[in-house]
Amino acid sequence: MDKDRIAGAGKQAAGAVKDTAGKVTGDKQLQTEGKADKAEGKVQNTFGKAKDALKDATKG
């Protein structure tokens, strides 16, 4: 598993926590940051998946 997939999953989880905390507290700034972190994590995770697929394709 590529390190980008792991880091991306971590960012997605942290973003979800921020998003939820922002919703609960009514903090729109925190909620927006959480959504941005989730999106960034998703992109990074997808990039890691592509790298893993490329590695697998070159092995076979």
C-alpha atoms as one frame of an Amber mdcrd trajectory, in Angstrom:
protein
   0.000   0.000   0.000   1.356   3.359  -1.034   2.107   5.972   1.615  -0.138
   8.471  -0.220  -3.123   6.184   0.320  -2.425   6.039   4.043  -1.872   9.788
   4.354  -4.954  10.479   2.252  -7.122   8.280   4.429  -5.801  10.084   7.499
  -6.623  13.491   6.015 -10.110  12.299   5.108 -10.709  11.104   8.661  -9.353
  14.311  10.207 -11.467  16.343   7.809 -14.581  14.410   8.773 -13.908  15.142
  12.438 -13.430  18.863  11.735 -16.549  18.948   9.564 -18.654  17.296  12.260
 -17.207  19.481  15.004 -17.989  22.549  12.922 -21.569  21.411  12.423 -22.062
  20.681  16.120 -20.564  23.955  17.313 -21.958  26.079  14.492 -18.433  27.044
  13.411 -18.706  27.515   9.636 -14.950  28.118   9.276 -14.104  24.792  10.948
 -16.737  23.028   8.880 -15.286  24.490   5.661 -11.768  23.456   6.667 -13.041
  19.955   7.337 -14.651  19.698   3.927 -11.439  20.939   2.286  -9.332  18.424
   4.231 -11.669  15.597   3.230 -11.424  16.589  -0.434  -7.631  16.859  -0.262
  -7.425  13.471   1.402  -9.629  11.906  -1.235  -7.414  13.247  -4.023  -4.268
  12.020  -2.275  -5.833   8.605  -1.672  -6.819   8.344  -5.338  -3.277   9.284
  -6.376  -1.920   6.545  -4.122  -4.311   4.009  -5.662  -3.088   4.973  -9.124
   0.523   4.531  -8.031  -0.316   1.107  -6.580  -2.066   0.095  -9.811   0.941
   1.191 -11.844   3.295  -0.804  -9.602   1.078  -3.889  -9.934   0.892  -3.502
 -13.710   4.645  -3.296 -14.084   5.209  -6.377 -11.886   3.031  -8.667 -13.990
